[in-house]
Structure formats: structure tokens, C-alpha cells
Amino acid sequence: MSRGGNPSPSDSPAWMRASIDEVVIEVTARPGASRRGVIGVSAERLIIGVNARPEKGKANDELIEYLARELRVPRSALLIVRGETLRRKTIRIITHEPATVSSRLHQIVKRH
């Protein structure tokens, strides 16, 4: 851990990469899940369940809404950069506080 209790880049799991103005996460979405939120973590991906079915982008919308709320960033700061129509997605979070976003991601994972 770095000073202040925030994870340092070397503490980051393989599914998360932080840079000066963004955090990129690798996610496996589970549409139609009975429980919304983080349901697991693999070595390479954060597994997140959403209630919506993958119809007309509803599951993607719910996934982005969930992450924005949990990370306390605007929805417009999140962008699916790879895997829009797949379960395996790469999501970019644009932020001036990547250490804070990384820390919140770690907290979300600890709660699951």
C-alpha cells in the first residue's frame, strides 16, 4: 500500500490499470443475474452481475450506471472501449483522481 492507504500501482490486480488520467478495467458482465454487483474476481477480470438482459444495450447501460454510482464518478466518465456486444468488456474511466477510483474499486471487490 502507498501512503494514505491507497493501493499503489504495484498493488493493482491484472484486471485494473491506472495511469495519470484514467483507470482501465477488464470486466466480465453477467446479464440477467439475480444479484446486481460484483459477483466474483478472476485473475484477469472483475465479474459483475446486472439484472437487465442484453437487449438493446440495457445490460451495458445498467453496468455503466452501477460502476458510476459505486465509483462516484459521472456516467460520462465511463466508456466501454472494447466488447460492447460481448460479455468480456474493457471499460475506461476518465478521472483526475485515478488513485481514488482504484481504491474504490478495491473496496467494491472486498465487499463482495
N, C-alpha and C positions, 0 to 999 in steps of 0.2 A: 504494500500500500504506500502511496505517496503521502506527503504532508497533508494534514487536514482530513485524512480518512478516505479520500477519493482514490479509486484504483488508478495506478499508473498504467501507461500503455503496455508495459511488460506483463501486467496482471490481466490483460484483456483476453477473453476466450477467442477461439478461432472464428466464431460467428460474428464477431464485432471488430471493426477497425475504426479508430478515431484519428482525425487529422485536425489541423488548425481551425477549420470552419465547418466540419461535418463529422457525422458518425454514420458508418455504413453497417447494416446488419443483414445477416443471411437468415431468412425465415422459411419455415415450412408452415403453410396455412392449413388448417383443418376446418373447412366449411361444413356447416350442418352439425357442429359439435353441440353437445348438451350444455357445456360449460364454456363461457367466454373468458379468454385469458390464456396465460402461459400454461401449457399442459405438459411440457417437458423440454428437455435440452439434450441435444446430441452434441458430439464433438464439433460438428460443423454448423449446426443450425439451432435456432430458437424455434420451438414448436408452439404455435399459438392457435387456439380454437376460436372460431367465430360461429355465432348462431345462424347467420344468413347462408343461404345456398349460393353456389357460384353461378348465379343467373344475372345477366345484365350488369355485372360489376358490383353487385350488392355485397358480396363477401369481401372484395377489396375495399369498398367504402367502409365497412364495419372494422376491418383490420386497421386501416389508417386512423379512423376515429378512436379506436381503442388505444393505439400507440400514442396518438397526440394527447389524449386525456391522461394517460399514465405518465408520460414524459413531461407533461405540462409545457408543450410547445404548440404553436398554431398548426392546424391541419395542413396549411400551405407549405410548411417546412418539411413535410414528408412526401417523398416521391418514390414510386415503385420504378426502379430503373431497369430491372430485369425480371421476367416471369409474370407479367401482367395476367396472362391467361393460364398460368401453371400454379401448382401448389408451392413449388420452390421459388422463392422471390428474393430479390436483393432490394433493400429499402434504404434510401439515402435520407438522412435527417440533417438539414442545414441548420446550423446553430453557431452562435458566437461563444457558447459555453459547452464545448464537447466533453469536458471532464464531468460537468453536472449531468449531462444526458447519459454518459457512460455509467455514472454512479446510480442514476435512477434505473437504468436497465439491470444493473446488478441487483438492486433492491427488488425489482419485479420478479426476477428469477428466484431469489431467496424465498419469496412469499409462496411460490407455487408448491 
